[in-house]
Amino acid sequence: MSATTPITIIIMGQLKKRKREQLNTLLKHRKPNLKFPKKIPKHWFGKSAFKTHLLNSFTLFFPSGEKYFIRSIKRVLNDIDNEELKLEARMFIKQEAQHYIEHEKFLENLRKHGYKIDHIIRFIENLTTKVIEPRLTPELNIAATAGLEHFTALLAEVGLSSGILKDAQYELRQLFEWHAAEEIEHKAVAFDVFNNIDGNYPRRILGLFIATATLCPFATAITANLIIQDGLMLNKKVWKDFINLMFKDEQLFFRGFSIFLDYFSKEFHPNNNETSSLIENIFSDLNFQATPA
């Protein structure tokens, strides 16, 4: 067992300080209190079934996912030895709670349009509470949370930078722009919590693989399920919209995959990728009630 020298202590302190300087500061708890009128059309995103149901799949996935993030962070909250990070973790919990509250409101609109969604919601809830969470250690649950947060941040970055949400129905555009902006705002918190309580690189990467195996297949399956419920699985426009969004116009797959690969660097930190300019105007335009940390 190697002795801890004064030089080692100084170097570790400087590294820790540098990581803390990279953290987002002054997170805020915003309460949009969004309303989703009955008049919102079935295909509310540019009259595209594919784009609409891709984002609907997130609305179905997010409530259980956000609750999983909250439980994972709460479980290790007392183990965090940095008070600033602990404060940000608490604000992260409040932001994530508000996310699932707002997304859950839109579920009633989906039901009124005739979509069978409750079995999907139950499946995701059981997946997180009965399969993933109890089988992982607290450290690995945080690693998976950090991995999932990397996905939500990259989706937020690509979505906001492409301007694609301009084609969405106003109320849904508000929902997803606000959510995306807060994902960018707090994108480093779960990662920094993991580094604070553990920091093991192989475990961090395993967490990303768990996140990938959870989010990607199920978002795809839910999107397909909703399109099938519309009877549009063989519709040419659906497949054209899929190709344009993923590979041609917005190139969501290629842009997202590039950001995804960044996570494998041992020097990776979410704030290395400067994205604050994407959200500068979002919060002021939305003008939601906000409570600072």
C-alpha positions as CSV (number, residue, x, y, z in Angstrom):
1,M,0.0,0.0,0.0
2,S,1.6,3.3,-1.2
3,A,2.0,6.2,1.3
4,T,0.1,9.4,0.6
5,T,2.7,12.2,0.3
6,P,2.1,15.9,0.7
7,I,2.7,16.3,-3.1
8,T,0.1,13.7,-3.8
9,I,-2.4,15.5,-1.6
10,I,-1.7,18.8,-3.3
11,I,-2.1,17.3,-6.8
12,M,-5.3,15.5,-5.9
13,G,-6.7,18.7,-4.4
14,Q,-5.9,20.6,-7.6
15,L,-7.5,18.0,-9.8
16,K,-10.6,17.9,-7.6
17,K,-10.8,21.7,-7.7
18,R,-10.4,21.7,-11.5
19,K,-13.3,19.2,-11.8
20,R,-15.4,21.3,-9.5
21,E,-14.7,24.4,-11.6
22,Q,-16.1,22.6,-14.5
23,L,-19.5,22.1,-12.8
24,N,-22.6,24.0,-13.7
25,T,-23.4,26.6,-11.1
26,L,-26.7,28.1,-9.9
27,L,-29.1,25.5,-11.2
28,K,-32.6,26.6,-10.9
29,H,-35.9,24.8,-10.2
30,R,-38.3,26.0,-12.9
31,K,-42.1,25.3,-12.8
32,P,-43.4,25.7,-16.3
33,N,-47.0,24.5,-15.4
34,L,-47.6,23.7,-19.0
35,K,-51.1,23.1,-20.4
36,F,-51.8,20.7,-23.3
37,P,-55.2,21.6,-24.9
38,K,-57.3,18.8,-26.4
39,K,-57.0,20.5,-29.8
40,I,-53.3,19.5,-30.1
41,P,-53.3,17.3,-33.3
42,K,-52.4,13.6,-33.3
43,H,-49.3,14.3,-35.3
44,W,-48.1,17.4,-33.6
45,F,-44.6,17.6,-35.0
46,G,-44.6,19.0,-38.5
47,K,-47.5,16.7,-39.4
48,S,-44.9,13.9,-39.3
49,A,-46.0,10.6,-37.6
50,F,-42.3,9.5,-37.3
51,K,-41.0,12.7,-35.6
52,T,-44.1,12.9,-33.4
53,H,-43.8,9.4,-32.2
54,L,-40.1,9.6,-31.7
55,L,-40.7,12.4,-29.2
56,N,-43.8,10.7,-27.8
57,S,-41.5,7.7,-27.1
58,F,-39.4,10.0,-24.9
59,T,-42.5,11.2,-23.1
60,L,-43.4,7.6,-22.3
61,F,-39.9,6.8,-21.2
62,F,-39.0,9.9,-19.3
63,P,-41.2,9.7,-16.2
64,S,-39.9,6.3,-15.1
65,G,-36.4,7.2,-16.2
66,E,-36.4,10.5,-14.3
67,K,-37.7,8.7,-11.2
68,Y,-34.8,6.2,-11.6
69,F,-32.3,9.1,-11.8
70,I,-33.7,10.6,-8.6
71,R,-33.6,7.4,-6.6
72,S,-30.0,6.7,-7.8
73,I,-28.8,10.2,-6.7
74,K,-30.8,10.1,-3.4
75,R,-29.2,6.8,-2.5
76,V,-25.7,8.3,-2.5
77,L,-26.5,11.8,-1.5
78,N,-25.0,11.5,2.0
79,D,-21.8,10.0,0.5
80,I,-21.0,13.1,-1.5
81,D,-18.1,14.9,0.3
82,N,-18.4,18.2,-1.6
83,E,-21.1,20.6,-0.3
84,E,-21.4,22.5,-3.6
85,L,-21.9,19.2,-5.5
86,K,-24.4,18.0,-2.9
87,L,-26.4,21.3,-3.4
88,E,-26.3,20.8,-7.2
89,A,-27.4,17.1,-6.8
90,R,-30.4,18.3,-4.8
91,M,-31.3,20.8,-7.4
92,F,-30.8,18.1,-10.1
93,I,-33.4,16.0,-8.2
94,K,-35.9,19.0,-8.3
95,Q,-35.4,19.6,-12.0
96,E,-35.8,15.9,-12.9
97,A,-39.0,15.7,-10.8
98,Q,-40.4,18.7,-12.7
99,H,-39.6,17.0,-16.0
100,Y,-41.6,13.9,-15.3
101,I,-44.5,16.0,-13.8
102,E,-44.7,18.0,-17.1
103,H,-44.3,15.0,-19.4
104,E,-47.0,13.0,-17.5
105,K,-49.5,15.7,-18.2
106,F,-49.4,15.0,-22.0
107,L,-50.1,11.3,-21.5
108,E,-53.8,12.1,-21.2
109,N,-53.7,13.6,-24.7
110,L,-52.2,10.5,-26.1
111,R,-54.9,8.4,-24.5
112,K,-57.6,10.6,-25.9
113,H,-56.2,10.1,-29.3
114,G,-56.7,6.4,-28.8
115,Y,-53.2,5.2,-28.2
116,K,-52.7,2.2,-25.9
117,I,-49.9,3.4,-23.8
118,D,-50.5,2.1,-20.2
119,H,-48.8,-1.3,-20.9
120,I,-45.8,0.5,-22.2
121,I,-45.6,2.7,-19.1
122,R,-45.9,-0.3,-16.8
123,F,-43.2,-2.1,-18.7
124,I,-40.7,0.7,-18.4
125,E,-41.5,1.2,-14.7
126,N,-41.0,-2.6,-14.1
127,L,-37.8,-2.5,-16.1
128,T,-36.3,0.2,-13.9
129,T,-37.6,-0.8,-10.5
130,K,-37.5,-4.6,-10.8
131,V,-34.8,-5.4,-13.3
132,I,-32.1,-2.7,-13.6
133,E,-32.1,-1.0,-10.2
134,P,-32.1,-3.9,-7.8
135,R,-29.4,-5.8,-9.7
136,L,-26.9,-3.0,-9.7
137,T,-24.8,-1.5,-6.9
138,P,-25.4,2.1,-5.9
139,E,-22.2,3.0,-7.8
140,L,-23.3,1.3,-11.0
141,N,-26.8,2.8,-10.8
142,I,-25.1,6.2,-10.7
143,A,-22.8,5.2,-13.6
144,A,-25.9,4.2,-15.6
145,T,-27.6,7.5,-14.6
146,A,-24.5,9.4,-15.8
147,G,-24.6,7.4,-19.1
148,L,-28.3,8.1,-19.6
149,E,-27.7,11.8,-18.8
150,H,-25.0,11.8,-21.6
151,F,-27.7,10.5,-24.0
152,T,-30.3,13.1,-23.0
153,A,-27.7,15.9,-23.2
154,L,-26.6,14.8,-26.7
155,L,-30.2,14.6,-27.8
156,A,-30.8,18.1,-26.3
157,E,-27.7,19.5,-28.1
158,V,-28.6,18.1,-31.5
159,G,-32.2,19.1,-31.1
160,L,-31.6,22.7,-30.1
161,S,-28.6,23.3,-32.5
162,S,-30.6,21.9,-35.5
163,G,-33.6,24.1,-34.8
164,I,-35.8,21.2,-35.6
165,L,-38.3,21.9,-32.8
166,K,-39.6,25.0,-34.6
167,D,-41.9,22.6,-36.5
168,A,-43.5,21.3,-33.4
169,Q,-46.9,22.4,-31.9
170,Y,-46.3,25.4,-29.7
171,E,-47.1,23.7,-26.3
172,L,-44.9,20.6,-27.2
173,R,-42.2,22.9,-28.4
174,Q,-42.2,24.6,-25.0
175,L,-42.0,21.3,-23.3
176,F,-39.1,19.9,-25.2
177,E,-37.1,23.1,-25.5
178,W,-37.4,23.7,-21.7
179,H,-36.5,20.0,-21.0
180,A,-33.6,20.1,-23.4
181,A,-32.2,23.3,-22.0
182,E,-32.3,21.9,-18.4
183,E,-30.6,18.7,-19.6
184,I,-27.8,20.9,-21.0
185,E,-27.8,23.0,-17.8
186,H,-27.3,20.1,-15.4
187,K,-25.5,17.6,-17.8
188,A,-22.4,17.4,-15.5
189,V,-24.1,16.7,-12.2
190,A,-24.6,12.9,-12.4
191,F,-21.2,12.5,-13.9
192,D,-19.6,14.5,-11.1
193,V,-21.5,12.6,-8.5
194,F,-20.2,9.4,-9.9
195,N,-16.6,10.7,-9.9
196,N,-17.0,11.9,-6.4
197,I,-18.3,8.6,-4.9
198,D,-16.4,6.2,-7.2
199,G,-14.7,7.4,-10.4
200,N,-13.8,3.9,-11.7
201,Y,-13.4,4.2,-15.5
202,P,-14.5,0.7,-16.4
203,R,-17.6,1.1,-14.3
204,R,-18.3,4.4,-16.0
205,I,-18.2,2.8,-19.4
206,L,-20.3,-0.2,-18.2
207,G,-22.8,2.4,-17.1
208,L,-22.9,3.9,-20.6
209,F,-23.4,0.4,-22.1
210,I,-26.3,-0.2,-19.7
211,A,-27.8,3.2,-20.7
212,T,-27.4,2.4,-24.4
213,A,-29.0,-1.0,-24.0
214,T,-31.9,0.6,-22.1
215,L,-32.7,3.8,-24.0
216,C,-32.0,3.0,-27.7
217,P,-33.9,-0.3,-28.2
218,F,-36.9,0.8,-26.1
219,A,-37.2,4.3,-27.7
220,T,-37.1,2.5,-31.1
221,A,-39.6,-0.1,-30.0
222,I,-42.0,2.5,-28.5
223,T,-41.8,4.7,-31.6
224,A,-42.5,1.7,-33.9
225,N,-45.4,0.6,-31.6
226,L,-47.1,4.0,-31.9
227,I,-46.6,4.1,-35.6
228,I,-48.1,0.6,-35.9
229,Q,-51.1,1.8,-33.8
230,D,-51.5,4.5,-36.5
231,G,-51.5,1.8,-39.2
232,L,-48.6,3.7,-40.9
233,M,-45.7,1.3,-40.6
234,L,-45.5,0.8,-44.4
235,N,-46.2,4.5,-45.2
236,K,-43.6,6.0,-47.5
237,K,-43.6,9.4,-45.7
238,V,-42.9,7.8,-42.4
239,W,-39.8,6.1,-43.8
240,K,-38.8,9.2,-45.7
241,D,-39.0,11.3,-42.5
242,F,-37.0,8.6,-40.6
243,I,-34.2,8.7,-43.2
244,N,-34.2,12.6,-43.4
245,L,-34.0,13.0,-39.6
246,M,-31.5,10.3,-38.9
247,F,-29.2,10.3,-41.9
248,K,-29.9,13.0,-44.4
249,D,-31.1,16.5,-43.3
250,E,-30.6,16.8,-39.5
251,Q,-28.2,13.7,-39.5
252,L,-29.3,12.9,-35.9
253,F,-27.6,9.5,-36.0
254,F,-24.2,10.8,-37.1
255,R,-24.1,13.9,-35.0
256,G,-25.3,12.0,-31.9
257,F,-22.9,9.1,-32.5
258,S,-19.9,11.5,-32.6
259,I,-21.0,13.0,-29.2
260,F,-21.6,9.5,-27.9
261,L,-18.0,8.4,-28.6
262,D,-16.6,11.4,-26.6
263,Y,-17.6,9.6,-23.4
264,F,-15.0,6.9,-24.0
265,S,-12.1,9.3,-23.4
266,K,-10.6,9.1,-20.0
267,E,-10.3,12.8,-20.0
268,F,-14.0,13.3,-20.8
269,H,-16.1,15.7,-18.9
270,P,-19.6,16.8,-20.0
271,N,-18.6,20.5,-19.7
272,N,-15.6,20.0,-22.1
273,N,-18.3,20.4,-24.8
274,E,-19.4,24.0,-24.5
275,T,-23.1,24.2,-25.2
276,S,-24.3,27.0,-22.9
277,S,-24.8,29.3,-25.9
278,L,-27.7,26.9,-27.0
279,I,-29.8,27.7,-24.0
280,E,-29.0,31.4,-23.4
281,N,-32.3,32.5,-24.9
282,I,-34.5,29.5,-24.1
283,F,-35.1,30.3,-20.4
284,S,-35.6,34.0,-21.0
285,D,-38.1,33.4,-23.9
286,L,-40.0,30.8,-21.9
287,N,-40.0,33.0,-18.8
288,F,-40.9,30.2,-16.4
289,Q,-41.0,30.8,-12.6
290,A,-37.6,29.8,-11.3
291,T,-36.2,29.1,-7.8
292,P,-32.3,29.3,-7.7
293,A,-30.3,26.7,-5.7
